[in-house]
Structure formats: structure tokens, C-alpha cells
Amino acid sequence: SKRPMTTFLHRSVVQALSGLSRSLPRAFRRPRVRAIGAVVALTGGGLTIAEAKRRHVHSTEPKMTKIANWSNTHNVTGLLYQPETLEELERLVRDCHERGMKLRPVGAGISPNGIAFEDQGMVNLSKMNNVLHVDEDTMQVRVQAGMRVSELVDALKPYGLTLPNYASIKEQEIGGFVSAGAHGTGAYIPPLDDTVVAMHLVTPARGGIEITRKEQPQLLDALKVGLGAFGVVAEVTLQCVKSHNLEEHTFTATRAQICANHEKWLKNNKHIRYMWLPYTDTVVVVTNNPTTKPPGVVGSELSDAEEERRLKPMHQLLTKGINQCDPETRENLGLDASLVGSLNFAEARDWLLKFNTLNTEHVRRANQAEAEFWKNSEGKVVGDSSEMLQFDCGGEQLVFEVCYPTGTVDNLTPAIERKGRKVKPPSADVGFVMDLLEHIETTGFPAPSPIEQRWTRASQSRMSPAASASINDVFSWVGVIMYLPVSDPTIRGRIQDKFRDYTQLVRKVGAELPSDIYPHWGKIEMPSDAKALEADQAWLSRRYPVGLFNSLRRELDPKNICANDLINKAFPLDRE
């Protein structure tokens, strides 16, 4: 049955909430251990203070600000507040609640779907970005939610501490990092929200409330991945680990080799991810494991000649393609064959997809050239875990990522039996991607590289895509992309239309799994068509505790000032 995979005690969560007061003492006092200067990525101006006061009466002066997400696929121009203290934030939330004014929490604005955007009013905590307390005995850190992950990494170094895992980048603000369910990879490590052991949430109806793992575990699990719908996460206490180096090994495997070794590789590597390259028999495997070796390349550095050899197939294909373009196209796309030799891997791939972006044969050749690059790129390197777990996501792109359970490390869910497979997958996680690749390649869909696959242990957070009552459960996360290498709105529109077909293909294949697949919160797009919207709402309600989520929204934000259109579409308050 594709009903929610976990059953929780709704009543106990409500009882825990009713026992909270708005004036709870802090779990940590707040000596300033290390202050980090504000990094404000949001800019704006142009709104008169008179108009701001008319719309939102408050001492914190707002600005009309334009914000775009990292891939420039969503943007918003709206009223933005940036309080500097917890007291200012609590007063702001209270005032907006009393007046029924929108106040959507927004962090670094990175999410591909613009989940935090709201043109009627937003609050950003980038001026509340301090470490408040470090407990070296418990290895826990209390931090303001506006601090960037990269800033926290630097602040923890003097204490010999770091976070257990990292997503692909470190530019998220901590509040968004937790609230949207960010994750890294590693079958023994849960998503990042499970590092939260306490949280101070400023709610419209209850004011500031402190929730801790020790005193209200079920309530904390219900509120952690809150999607910004319960209020503003102001402070969090995170469980850290000791700083450590990782040895990264990058190599390629065939699909048959993945099937033969997957169970062993998943079990024996602390961190592992696959990058499947459509229209090739190449899978890039990246592992990271703890080591006492010093930072640096293991073995010899690549010579200039070796680096040129790695890039030669991509450069040759790119030069040929540019020369075949007419002069006007070359000028419009900024393509110059004389510059090709100076392009690195990411730049060359971006240029390759500037022309014939949706031409399947061109995309196939580009993927094959990329495969040759990776085959010549096997190597090992050692570095700090916070650096080794980062990777280049490429240029502007559309992203859709799904999550699904795949058993445990010792007992992976078997793959669906299917006739006609050339290679039998060892488990459902690999089987899903191989089935997706088969659909792509038999239908001629122009899917660029890569299809990325990662794993985490289960999350205790109720709204996490990886939520499970069993902490030993393993979940696989699979992401597909299409690049947006040009600024022409017509071409970008065509790519976006094709990408919608891609997401439907992913969902069609995933629906055949016993558990179905469910989206990462930062990467779901809700449809405008009424029938499609109703179907998506039903899809989400099969996985998530919608009744509990909406009950908490009504209790903590009865005027619905913190939600936006995406949240209201995904979880309408009239749906249980």
C-alpha cells in the first residue's frame, strides 16, 4: 500500500505543543563565542518608508527587494525585513500576525523551486548570523539561523568540530538548510535535519517557543522540516562531530559493474554517489572515506598534457559544433572556436549545450564526450570533510529530485522483476535508475548528463522525504537535470517545457516501485492546472502526514501569514 510508511502519535505531538509557553527559557545561555560578519546576498531598495509603514507597521524598516534563486528560474520582488536581534524578530512576527500581513521566511534563496519566495512580505535573518554557544563536551553548537553553512564551518574549526555531512554546496543559511530537508550522501548518515537537537521557533500565534530533543522529541520531529510554514526558525542547536579528513576516490564503472558491486560499495563506503551518463555505459562513482592521510592529491598531479587529453573529446566536439553554426548563432550565443582550448570541463559542457540543446543526437554525443573525460579522470585526493563533500553542480539548470526507501544496508529491497533486461539490477534503488535510463534511451529523450544518485539513512523528521520510524532504513535520492545555458527566454521556455516531460517520465517509472517516489521540498513545482494539482495533492498526501502538518499550521499560524502559494497548493488547509 502506498500510504504513509510510518505511523506516529498525532495526539502526543499536540499535547506537547499545548504544554509549551511563549516564554520558555533557553536551553543554552548565549555568550558570544565567535561572531561572523553578516553576508547579505539580498539587495534592494526603492520602496518609500511611508509606504512600508502603511503596509507593515514596524520599527524594522523593510525594503522592496528583488531576489532570484541560484539557477535564475524563480524570482520575486517583495517587501523584505532583516531584523538584527531575536527581540526584533519576535516583535515583527507578532505585529504581522496581528495585522494579518504575510511574512514568509527566506534564507539564501537557493532552492530550485523558490520555495521561500513571497511577494507580499518576507523575513531574512542574514543579520542574525552568530554562533551563540559551543559545548565541546557534547559537541553541540547553538547558532542563529541566518548563519551560512560556510560560515559555521569556519566558526567550528577552532574547536575541532564539523557537521556530520554536507549537501553539495555550503551557501545555504542554517534555517533553510534544516527547514527544507537538505541532505548529503551516505547510507549510515541521516539528512541534515536530524542533526538538530533543539530549536527556537518564532511563531505568529505562540511567539517564541523552544523545542528540544530531550523534552519534546515528537514535537521537534514534527516541526524541524517545517517548510517555513510554522513560523521563523531563529536559533538551532546542532549535533556536530570531530573534524576529519576524507579520501575521495573518483572512478568509472559500467552498468554491469555497478550491478555486480553495488551492495558491497554501499555498505563499505561512508559516502558514495553515482553519476549515471545517459546514452553511455559509463557511471561515475565518487566515494569518500575517513583517513589520517594529510590533505593533497594521492599520487602524482596531472600534467598539462594529461589535462589536455582528458578534455580533448569535449573540445573536439565543441569546435566542430561551433564551426557548423551560422555566424549569427555563434554571435548570439557567444561561441568562439578560438577560445575552446582554454575551457575547463564545466565550461566546455555548458558551451556544448548552448546549441542544439534539445537535439537528442547532439546530447548523446555530448554525454559520450563527457564519459571519455571521466574515464581519464580516475584519481584520489584527501581533504577536510567540509570540502570533499562539495561538488560543482554546473551552470544554471532545472532540477527534479526524488526520494524512496530501499531497505537497509544489510537487506536492500529487491529490484522489480522485468523481462528483457540486459543486466539484472541487484536492488530496487539501482533498478529504478536503470529503468529510467531504458525509458530515456528507447524514447530518444534528450537527457543530459548526469542522473545523480545518493543515499541517506532515514530521518526522524515527519516531513522529510526520508522519514521512517526505523532509523536503519536507507533511502535513495535521485536527481535529474536539464541545463539552461542561454538567456534567450524562448529557448529557455522550450527547455522548461521539455523538462516537465522529464519529471513526468521520472514519476511514471517511480510509480512502479512498491513505495512510489516523493520529491525533495526545494525541487517540487506545483502545477497550475486544477486536475493536475489535485492529483499532486493526493500524491503528496500518500506520503506525508498532511493532517498533522495542517493542524500545527492552524495552531501556530492561524492566519496563514508564513505560508506561500506553493505551500498552500501542496497542503491546502481544507485537506486532512
N, C-alpha and C positions, 0 to 999 in steps of 0.2 A: 504494500500500500504506500502511495506517495503522500502520506500525511506527515506532519512534523515528526522528525526522527527522535525527538526527546520529549518527555513529559515532565513538567515542572509543577511546583505547588504555587499556583496563582495566588491563592489566599494568603500564603505566608509572606509573599512579596508585599501585598497590600497592607498586611498587618505591620510589617517592618517599616513601611513608609509612614503609617499613621503614628508610629512611635517617635518619629523624628520631630524636633522643633527647629525653628529657623535660627536659633541662637546657640547651636551646639558648639562646644569648644573645639579647637583644632586638635587633630591627632599629633601634630608637630607644632611647637612654637617656631617662630620664624627669625632666627638670627641670620643675618645676611652673610652667607659663606663666600659667595662669589657672584658678582653682578656682571651681567653681559649687556653690552650696549645694544639698544634697540636696532633691529634690522627691519625696516619698514619697506616692503615691496609694493605697497599700495600707494598710489599717488592720486591727487585730485585737487579740486578747488572749483570756484565758480559759483557756488551757492551762497547767497547772502545770509548772514547770521539772522536777519529778521525773518526770512522765510524758514530757516531751520528752526527757530524758536516757535514759529507759528505751528509747524508740523510736529515737532518733538520738543516740548518744553523741558530743557535740561541744561545744567551748567556745563556739561561736557560738550564743547562746540563740535558739531558734525561737519562733514564736507561732502559735497556731491562728488563721487569718485567713480571712475571707470576702472573696472577690474576685468582681466581676461585670464583664463586658465592657461596652463603651461603649453598646451598644444594649440591655443588660439581657436578652439572650436566652440567655446562658450564665453560670452562676456556680459557684463551688466554695468549699468550706470545707476547708482543708487546712493542713498544717504548713508554715510559711514561714520560710526563712532569709534574712537580709540581711547578708552579710559586708561588711566595710568595706575590706579590703585584698586584693590578689592572693594573698598568702600564706594568709590565712584561707580564701579561696575554694578554693585548691588542696588545703588540708588537709581542708576539708569534703567535697569531691568524693572524695578518697581514702578518707576514713572511710566515706562512704556506699557506695562501691564494695566495700570490704572486708566490709561487713555486708549487702550486697545490698539496701540501702534506696533507695526511689525518691527522685529529686532532679530534678525537671523544671524547666528554665529558663523563667521567666516574666518578661516585660517590663512594659509598661504595661497589659497585659490588654485591648488594644483589639480584637483580631481578632474578627470577627463569629461565628466558629465556636468560640471559646475554645480554640484550638489549643494553647495553653501550659498549660492547667489540668490539675492532677493532685492529687487529694485526699490521696494518701499522702506527698507531700513536694514542695516547690517551692523554688527559689532565685531571688531577685530582687536585681539589682545597683544599685538606685537610690541606694545609699550609695557606690557606686563610679562617680562621675559627673564626673570631671575631664578637662579637656584636658591631655594629658601632654607634647605637643611640637607645635610648628608649624614646618614648614620652608617659609619664604617663597619660597625659590628654586624648589623643586619644586612648591609649592602643595599640600603634603600635610599632613594633621593626624593625629596619634596621639591617640585618645580612648578612655576607658574605656566599656565597652558599656552601662553603666547611665545614661549621659547622655541626656537627652531631645533630640530633634532641635531643638526650640525653643531649648534652652539652648546647643546647639552653634552655632546661627545667631548668637546674641548674642556668643558667645565668639570667633567668626571675624571679626566686624565690625571690630575694631581693626586687623586685618591686611589688610583689603580683600578678604576671601575669602568664598566661599559654596559651597554644594553645586551640582552641575550641574543638578539637578532636584529636585522635591519631590512627595510624594504629596499627597492632598487636605487632610491635616492634618499638624501638626508635633508631636503629643504622644506619638509612639512613642519608646521607648528604642532606642538605636542597635543593640543586639544583635538585637532583634526586627525592626527596620527592615530589617536585612540578611538575617536567617535565614529570613524568611517571603516574601521576594521582593517587597518594596514597589516601586511604580513610579509615575511621573508620566505625562506625555504629551509626545510629540514624536518624530516618525519618525526623527530623527537622533540621539536620545539613548537609551542603553540603560536598563534598570531600575536601581534604586539599588544593587543588589548588585555591579554592575560598577564602582562607584567604589572598591571595596575592593582595595588593593594589598598589604596584609599583615594578618594576623590572629593573635591569640594565643588558642588554644583550650585550655581545661582539660578534659581527657578523663578518664574513670574509669580506664582501663587504662594509658594512657601518661603521665598527668599533663599538665603544661602543655607545649604544643608551639607553635612559631612557624612559620607558613607564609607565604611571600612570593611575590609575582608574579614576581620576578626569579629566584628559586632553585627554586621548585616550582610552576610555573604550572598544571599539570594537577591537581595535588593541591588547590591553592587553589580552582580551579573546581569540584572535586568536593565541597568542604567548605563553601563560602560559604553557599549556600542549604541549610542542614543541618536546618532544621525543629526545631532543638533536640535532635536525636537522636544527635549525636556527642559531646556534652559541652556545656560552658558557654562561649560566646564572651565573653572577658574584656576584650579590647582589639582595636581595629581601626585600621588606617591608611587614611584615605580620600583619594582624589584630589579636590581642590577646583578651582574656577575663580575668576576675578576677580569681585568683586561687580559687579552691573549692574542697571540698571533695565529693566523691561519695560513696553511699552504694550499694554494689554489692550483688545481690541475685542469687544464683545458685540453680536450682531445675530441676526435670524431669517432662515430660508430655507425655501422649500417643498421637498418631497422631490424634485421635478423639478430645482430649482436645485442641490440637493446633488449629484444625479447629473451635472449639467452642469459643475459646478465642482470636484468632489472631488479629482481628480488634481492640479489646479493648486493648490488650497488646501493639500493635504497636503504638497506639495513646497515651497511658498513660505513656509510659516509654521513658525517654530521650535517652537512649542507650539500644538496645536489639539485641541479636543474638541467633540463633538456631544452634545446632549441631545435625543433624539427623544421627542416627546409623542404617545403612542398616542391614537387616535381624533381626531387633528387632522392637518392638513397643515403643521404647524409643526415646524421643527427649530431649536433654539437653537445657535448657533455661537459659540464663545469662542476667540479667538486671542490669543497673547502673543508679542511680538517685541522684541528689544533696541532700546533707544532712548537717546539722550543728553538727552532732554527731562527736566525736573525733575518730581518727584512731584506728583500732583494730577489733578483732572478735566480732560480735554481739552475745551474749550468751556465752556459755562455750566452751573452747578449747577441741578439740578431744583428748581423752585419747589414750595411746599406744594400748590398746585393741581395741578401736573403729577404729583406723587407720588400724590395722591388719585385722579387719573384712571387711573393705572396699576393701582391696587388695586381700582377700582370694580367690575369684573366679579366678582372673587372675593368682595368684601364683600357685593355684592347677592345672590349665590348662597348665601352663608353665612347671611345674615339670613333669607332665605326658608326655608332648610332648618331653621334653629333654630325659627322660628315654627311650622313644621309638626310639630315633635317634641312629644310629650306632656310635661307638666310634670315627671313623674318621670324621663324620659330626660334632659331638659335638666339637671336637678339632678345626676343620677348622672354625667353627662359633663362637668359644669362649664361648660355653654354659657350665655352671657348675651348676647342680641342687642344690648344697650346698649353692650357693650364692643367690638363688631366693628370700629367705626371706628378704634380705637386699635391694631389688629393689623397687624404688618408682613407681608411676603409669606410667610415661613416659618411664622409663627404662624397665618396665615389658612389655608394649605394643611393644616396639622396639624389645625385645627379642622374643616375641611371633611371630613376623612376620619375624624373621630371617630364619625360616624353613617353608616349605610349603606355601611360600608367595603367590603363585598364585593358591592354592588349595581352591576352594570355600567353602568346608565344614569346613576347618580349619579357614578360615577368618570369616565364620559365627559364629563359636564357640568363636573366639577371640572378635568379636563385642558383642556377648551376655555377655561375661565376663566383658567387658568394661561397658555395660549397668548396670550390677549389681553394679559396682564400683560407677557409677554416682548416682544410686538410693540411695546409702548410703552416698552421699556427699552433700546433701542439706544443705545450710548454708548462712549466711550473714557476710560480712566483709566491713569495712569502710577504705578508704584511699584516698590519693591525686589522682586527676583525671588522672594525667600522669602515675600513677602506676596501677590504677584499670582498665584502658582500654588496658593494655598489657595482653598478654596471651601466654602460651607455645605452639608453633607451632609444637612441636615434632622434631624428628630427620630428617635426610636427606630424601627428598621427591620430587616427581614430583607434580606440581600444575597446575591446569587449572581453571581460574575464569572468569565467565561471568556476564554481567550486562544487565538488561532490565527494562523498565518502568512498573510501577504497579499502575498508577492512582495517587490519592492524599490520604493523611491520612484520610480525611473525605469521600472519594469516591474511594475505591480501585477497580481496574479493575476486573470484574468478571472472574471466572475460566472458562476454555473451557468446554463445556458440553461433557461428555464422559460416555458411557454406561458401566456398570459393576463395577463402583467404590464402594468399601465398605463404604467409608466415602467421602462425598462431600466436597471438599475444599471451603473455603469462598471467595477466591480471586485467581487471576492468579499467584501471587508470590508463594503462598503455593502450588497451583495446579501444577506448574512446577516441584517442588521438589518431590511431591508425585507421579507424572507421571514418573519421573526419577527413583525413588525407585521401582516402579512397573516394569519398564523395567529391572532394575538390578536383582530383585528377581525372575522374571519369566524366565529370560535367564540364571540365575546362574552365573552372572558376579562376580568375586572375589573383590568386592569393600570394602575396609577397612573403618573404622570409622575415622573421621566423614565426612558428607557432610555439609559444613558450609554455613549458610545464614545470610547475613547482609543487612542493608538498609541505604540509604542516601537520603537527599534531592537533587534536581537537581543541576548540576554545570553550571556556565556560560561559562566555557572554551569550546571552539569549538571542541577540540579534546578529550574531556573527554568522556568515555563511558556513563556517566550520563548527557551529555549535553542536555539542553532543554531551550526553550525561556521562559517557565513558571517556576519560582523558587519554586512554590508549588508542582511541580511534585515529586513523590517519585520513587526511583529506588531500585531494589533488586540486590544484588551481591551474587552469589552462586559459591562456590569453591569446587572442588573435588580433591582428592589426592591419590597417591599410594606411599608407603614408599620404601626407598632404604636402608634397614637395613644391607646390606652386601656390601663388597668391590669387590667381585668376578665380573669381567667385563661381563662374560657370563650370570650370573644371573641378573645383572643389565640391560643388554641388553634385556633380556626376559621381565622384568618388564616394561621397556620403550616401548617395542612393544605392550604390553597389555594396557599400559596407552594411547597409540594412539587410540586404540579401544574405550577406556573410553571417550576420548574427542569427538570422533565421535558420541558416544551414546548421550552425553550431547547436542551436536549440533543438532542431529536428533530430540530430544524431544523439544529443544528450537525453532526449525524452525516452530513448530506448533503454537507458540504464534503469535498473530497479529503483534507484533513488531519485532519478531525474538530476538536473543540474540547476544551480542557482547563482545569481550574479553578485559580483563584488559591488558594494554600495557606491563606490566612486566611479563605476563604469556602466551603470544601467541607464538607459534612456527610455522614459515612459512615452508611449505613442499618443498622438492626438486623436486618432480615430476611436470612436466610442466603443465599438465592438472589440477592437484590438486591446484597448485599455482594460476593458472588463476581463478579457482573457488573461492579461498580465497580472491583474489584481488577484485573480483566482490562482494563478501560478505561484505568486509570492505567498499567498495565504496557506498553501500546502506545506510550505517550509517554515514559515516564521510565526511566532505567537502573536498574531495581529491583535487579538482581544486584549492581551496583557499590555502590549505596546500602546494601544489607544487608550486603555484605562489609565495608564501612567501619564499620558499626554493630557487627558482631561483633568487629572488630579493636580499636575504640576504646572500646566499651561492651559487653563480652561478657555482662554480667549484665542488660543492658537496663534500667538504672535511669533513664535520661534520657528514654526514650520514654513516651508515654501511650497510652490506648486508641485515640485517633484515629490515631496513627502506626502502632500495631500492626495496626489494621484495614486501613489503606490499604496497608501494606507488611509483611505477615506475614513473619516471619523464615524460615519454611519455604518461601517462594516466591522463586524466582530470576527 
